[in-house]
Amino acid sequence: MSLDLQKVNAEIGHDAEKLVEWALGLNKKAIVTTNFRPFEAVILHMLTRIQPDIPVVWMDNGYNTETTYRYVDELTKLLNLNLITYLPKRSRAHREAIDGPVPALDDPRHAAFTEEVKLEPFNRALAEMQPEVWFTALRATDTAQRAQMEAVSINPDGLIKVAPLLHWHAKDLWMYMQKHNLPDNEDYFDPTKAEEHRECGLHLEH
């Protein structure tokens, strides 16, 4: 089945809900990845309204805030998420006992840290679950690299990558959450970025 991505992006690339309906309508094995950062409830709500049992894949790096962990449980119960959690092969306690605290961004060891706590679990998830469609909540306003992306693309391995919220701004997300009375995560931290608008690598290699 060949997809006319140019046509899809031109016609519905800015319509999140139509993109979700279109992508799920392909009847291919789909997953959504999430990090439960602020506004993540939007894509999870949007998807589960149409496919309640869609696998929600979370790479828990072990460094999330207490608020984030509580939020994960709250949102999982609220939306009855089919949550599948992938963990690094070493626990945070094990890693820190051997390698110490999170390396600074300019530390040469930071790339290996990101690989261990985020990229390896993600690649393992893809290998085990073998999805054909991957939904992600990334947005063009996140990084300069993401601003160049299209809402629908195909990875070199054939995986169809769908970013329904690519063209949404914070106000759009906030209004959607107000409309559907969705809770938000008020205290989020990503140790692989440590600063806003920095690309984590997950979307560079795939």
Buried (B, 14 or more C-beta within 10 A) or exposed (E): EEEEBEEBBEEBBBBBEBBBBBBBEBEEEBBBBBBBBBBBBBBBBBBBEEEEEBBBBBBBBBBBEEBBEEBBEBBBEBBEBBBEEBBBEBEBEEBBEEBEEBBEEEEEEBEEBBBBBBBBBBBBBBEEBEBEBBBBBBBBEBBEEBEEBBBBBEEEEEBBBBBBBBBBEEEBBBEBBEEEEBEBBEEBEBBBBEEEEEBBBBBEEB
